[in-house]
Amino acid sequence: MPYLGSTPNASFSSRTKQDFTANGSTTAFTLSSAVASANDIEVFVGNVRQEPTDAYTVNGTTLTMSEAPATGLNFYVVFKGLEENSVVPADGTISSAKIAANAVTTAKITNANITQAKLASGVAGNGPSFSAYLNSNFSISNTTHTKLRFDAEEWDSDGCFDSTTNFRFTPNVAGYYMIGGHFQPNASYTVGTTTLYKNGNLYRVLHWNQQSETTPAPVGGTTLVHMNGSSDYVELYGYMTVGQQIQSGSEWTWFQGHMVRSA
């Protein structure tokens, strides 16, 4: 039927019951809750309800039987004035103030619902991470800044690295990223550099090397980059005064990055 005003919450009540052990001699028993009169409880001996004031009396928490219940009989008391009520709250009515401190544990929160957006700004969480390397023959052109090719992956946690076409890292979470790269020449040169490009433009010179000896020295370095989590991307370039093939393999020519904190 309809209600005037707010619809009341659905509630349920149940009476409190207390069991006693009869031994055929004891007449005084202690109630778990004090009552005002004998009419506030229902006493059952052998599952037969007893008459208040005649079969028993009460004084606070003391129940006194006129005769000691026989050993082995079911002897219990039902409190009529101590109903326990439970309420089913309406949807959307429980505020955070009603939840006890530390009551919500990780067992009640699924991993899928713990997103980067729910973490504090200084917490990295499980941000994107990748490690790629050159796995085929590749040469740097003479005195030309050449984008390095990283056509194999050791890992790519969020599928943000393109190891097929553009060989670039485009993270899907805004934050600050540690980016590093390295390549190994096969022959000597005069000047060699490793540079990081962001969105197609020179961002950092990671390593600038000038040598006079004939040993082909490696070139590499790291830097910190802010990425917007949508369109920003980074690529690794190499430069050598003597164009040549560089060594392939994950230990020689590699490109890596991971998020160190969110934006």
RODODO-808567 format. One record per residue (C-alpha): residue in three letters; x, y, z. Coordinates in steps of 0.2 Angstrom, whole numbers, plus 5000, padded with zeros to 4 digits. Each point is the difference from the previous one (the first is absolute). Layout:
<pts>
<ALA,<X,Y,Z>>
...
</pts>
This chain:
<pts>
<MET,<5000,5000,5000>>
<PRO,<5006,5018,4997>>
<TYR,<5008,5010,5014>>
<LEU,<4999,5018,5005>>
<GLY,<5018,5007,5000>>
<SER,<5015,4989,4998>>
<THR,<4998,4981,4998>>
<PRO,<5007,4992,5016>>
<ASN,<5015,4989,4999>>
<ALA,<4997,4981,5000>>
<SER,<5003,4993,5018>>
<PHE,<5000,4984,5008>>
<SER,<4999,4996,5019>>
<SER,<5004,4984,5010>>
<ARG,<4998,4997,5019>>
<THR,<5014,4996,5011>>
<LYS,<5001,4982,5007>>
<GLN,<5010,4994,5015>>
<ASP,<5002,4981,5004>>
<PHE,<5003,4993,5018>>
<THR,<5005,4983,5006>>
<ALA,<4988,4992,5012>>
<ASN,<5007,4989,5014>>
<GLY,<4984,4996,5010>>
<SER,<5005,5010,5015>>
<THR,<5005,5018,4994>>
<THR,<4986,5013,5000>>
<ALA,<5009,5016,4998>>
<PHE,<5008,5005,4983>>
<THR,<5009,5015,4994>>
<LEU,<4992,5009,4985>>
<SER,<5012,5007,4986>>
<SER,<4990,5016,5001>>
<ALA,<4990,5008,5014>>
<VAL,<4981,5001,4998>>
<ALA,<4987,5011,5009>>
<SER,<4987,4986,5004>>
<ALA,<4996,4982,4997>>
<ASN,<4989,5005,4985>>
<ASP,<5015,5006,4991>>
<ILE,<5006,4982,4997>>
<GLU,<4993,4984,4994>>
<VAL,<5006,4985,5010>>
<PHE,<5000,4982,4992>>
<VAL,<5003,4984,5010>>
<GLY,<4999,4984,4990>>
<ASN,<4994,5011,4985>>
<VAL,<4985,5005,5010>>
<ARG,<4997,5018,5004>>
<GLN,<4999,5005,5018>>
<GLU,<4988,5012,5008>>
<PRO,<5008,5016,5006>>
<THR,<5000,5004,5019>>
<ASP,<4993,4983,5004>>
<ALA,<5014,4989,4992>>
<TYR,<5014,5013,5001>>
<THR,<5004,5017,5006>>
<VAL,<5014,5012,4995>>
<ASN,<5010,5013,5009>>
<GLY,<5012,5009,4988>>
<THR,<5011,4987,4993>>
<THR,<4994,4986,5012>>
<LEU,<4987,4987,4994>>
<THR,<4993,4990,5014>>
<MET,<4990,4984,4996>>
<SER,<4986,4995,5012>>
<GLU,<5006,4982,4997>>
<ALA,<5017,4994,4994>>
<PRO,<4999,4994,4982>>
<ALA,<5004,4982,4998>>
<THR,<5017,4994,4993>>
<GLY,<5000,4998,4981>>
<LEU,<4985,5011,4997>>
<ASN,<5001,5014,4987>>
<PHE,<5001,5015,5010>>
<TYR,<5001,5017,4992>>
<VAL,<4994,5018,5001>>
<VAL,<4994,5012,4985>>
<PHE,<5002,5018,5004>>
<LYS,<4985,5009,4993>>
<GLY,<5007,5018,5002>>
<LEU,<5017,4997,4993>>
<GLU,<4996,4998,4982>>
<GLU,<5016,5001,4988>>
<ASN,<4996,5011,4985>>
<SER,<5009,5000,4984>>
<VAL,<4997,5012,4986>>
<VAL,<5004,4999,4981>>
<PRO,<5005,5017,4995>>
<ALA,<4994,5008,4984>>
<ASP,<5012,5001,4986>>
<GLY,<5012,5015,5000>>
<THR,<4996,5004,5018>>
<ILE,<5017,4994,5009>>
<SER,<5012,5014,5002>>
<SER,<5019,4999,5003>>
<ALA,<4997,5006,5018>>
<LYS,<4990,4984,5003>>
<ILE,<5014,4989,4996>>
<ALA,<5012,4995,5014>>
<ALA,<5019,5005,4997>>
<ASN,<5010,4986,4992>>
<ALA,<4984,4990,4997>>
<VAL,<5002,4999,4981>>
<THR,<5014,4988,4996>>
<THR,<5009,4995,4984>>
<ALA,<4990,4984,5000>>
<LYS,<4985,5011,4996>>
<ILE,<5008,5010,4986>>
<THR,<5003,4991,4983>>
<ASN,<5017,5004,4991>>
<ALA,<4991,5006,4985>>
<ASN,<4992,5014,5010>>
<ILE,<5017,5007,5006>>
<THR,<5004,5011,4986>>
<GLN,<5014,5013,4998>>
<ALA,<4986,5014,5002>>
<LYS,<4996,4993,5018>>
<LEU,<5018,5002,5006>>
<ALA,<5008,5016,5007>>
<SER,<5010,5011,4988>>
<GLY,<5017,4994,5007>>
<VAL,<4996,4982,4998>>
<ALA,<5006,4991,4984>>
<GLY,<4990,4984,5002>>
<ASN,<5001,4988,4985>>
<GLY,<5003,5012,4986>>
<PRO,<5006,4996,4983>>
<SER,<5017,4992,4998>>
<PHE,<5010,4993,4984>>
<SER,<5016,4993,4995>>
<ALA,<5004,4998,4981>>
<TYR,<5016,4997,4990>>
<LEU,<5007,4998,4983>>
<ASN,<4998,4983,4993>>
<SER,<5006,5002,4982>>
<ASN,<5013,5008,4989>>
<PHE,<4999,5019,5001>>
<SER,<5011,5014,4995>>
<ILE,<5002,5019,5005>>
<SER,<5003,5011,4986>>
<ASN,<5015,5011,4998>>
<THR,<4999,5016,5010>>
<THR,<4981,4998,5001>>
<HIS,<4989,4999,5015>>
<THR,<4992,4984,4997>>
<LYS,<4985,4992,5010>>
<LEU,<5005,4984,5007>>
<ARG,<4990,4984,4997>>
<PHE,<4994,4990,5014>>
<ASP,<4991,4985,4992>>
<ALA,<5000,4988,5015>>
<GLU,<4992,5001,5018>>
<GLU,<5006,4993,5016>>
<TRP,<4984,5007,5008>>
<ASP,<4986,5013,4996>>
<SER,<4989,5000,5016>>
<ASP,<4986,5011,4992>>
<GLY,<5003,4997,4981>>
<CYS,<5006,5018,4999>>
<PHE,<5016,4997,4990>>
<ASP,<4999,4998,4981>>
<SER,<5013,4988,4995>>
<THR,<4993,4998,4982>>
<THR,<4999,5016,4991>>
<ASN,<5005,5016,5010>>
<PHE,<5011,4992,5014>>
<ARG,<4993,5013,5012>>
<PHE,<4993,5000,5018>>
<THR,<4983,5008,5003>>
<PRO,<4995,4997,5018>>
<ASN,<4981,5000,5004>>
<VAL,<5002,5007,5018>>
<ALA,<5005,5018,5003>>
<GLY,<5016,5001,5011>>
<TYR,<5019,5002,5001>>
<TYR,<5010,4986,4991>>
<MET,<5018,4995,5001>>
<ILE,<5005,4996,4982>>
<GLY,<5017,4993,4995>>
<GLY,<5008,4993,4985>>
<HIS,<5017,4994,4993>>
<PHE,<5008,4994,4984>>
<GLN,<5017,4992,4996>>
<PRO,<5009,5005,4984>>
<ASN,<5010,4986,4991>>
<ALA,<5014,5012,4994>>
<SER,<5010,5015,5006>>
<TYR,<4993,5018,4998>>
<THR,<5004,5018,5005>>
<VAL,<4984,5006,5007>>
<GLY,<4985,4990,5005>>
<THR,<4984,5005,5010>>
<THR,<4984,4992,5006>>
<THR,<4985,5012,5001>>
<LEU,<4982,4998,5006>>
<TYR,<4987,5008,4989>>
<LYS,<4983,5004,5007>>
<ASN,<4985,5003,4988>>
<GLY,<5012,5000,4986>>
<ASN,<5012,5014,5007>>
<LEU,<5017,4999,5009>>
<TYR,<4997,4999,5019>>
<ARG,<5016,4994,5008>>
<VAL,<5017,4996,4995>>
<LEU,<5003,4984,5010>>
<HIS,<5018,4997,4995>>
<TRP,<5013,5010,4990>>
<ASN,<5016,4991,4997>>
<GLN,<5016,5005,4991>>
<GLN,<5014,4988,4998>>
<SER,<5017,4999,4991>>
<GLU,<5004,4982,5003>>
<THR,<4995,4986,4988>>
<THR,<4989,4991,5013>>
<PRO,<4981,5001,4996>>
<ALA,<4994,5008,5017>>
<PRO,<4981,4998,5004>>
<VAL,<4988,5014,5001>>
<GLY,<4985,5001,5012>>
<GLY,<4992,5009,5015>>
<THR,<4984,5003,5010>>
<THR,<4988,5015,5004>>
<LEU,<4983,5004,5008>>
<VAL,<4986,5005,4988>>
<HIS,<4982,5006,5004>>
<MET,<4987,4992,4989>>
<ASN,<4982,5005,4999>>
<GLY,<4993,4982,4999>>
<SER,<4992,5002,4983>>
<SER,<5009,5008,4986>>
<ASP,<5018,5002,5006>>
<TYR,<5013,4988,4994>>
<VAL,<5019,4997,5000>>
<GLU,<5012,4993,4987>>
<LEU,<5019,4997,5001>>
<TYR,<5012,5006,4987>>
<GLY,<5018,4997,4997>>
<TYR,<5014,5011,4991>>
<MET,<5017,4995,4994>>
<THR,<5013,5009,4990>>
<VAL,<5004,4983,4991>>
<GLY,<4984,4991,4994>>
<GLN,<5000,4982,5004>>
<GLN,<4990,4985,5006>>
<ILE,<4997,4999,5019>>
<GLN,<5000,4984,5010>>
<SER,<4983,4991,5003>>
<GLY,<4995,4991,5016>>
<SER,<4991,5005,5016>>
<GLU,<5017,5003,5009>>
<TRP,<5007,5012,4987>>
<THR,<4986,5011,4992>>
<TRP,<4985,5002,5011>>
<PHE,<4986,5013,5005>>
<GLN,<4991,4999,5016>>
<GLY,<4988,5011,5011>>
<HIS,<4989,4999,5015>>
<MET,<4989,5012,5010>>
<VAL,<5007,5006,5016>>
<ARG,<4985,5010,5006>>
<SER,<4984,5006,4994>>
<ALA,<4996,5018,4994>>
</pts>
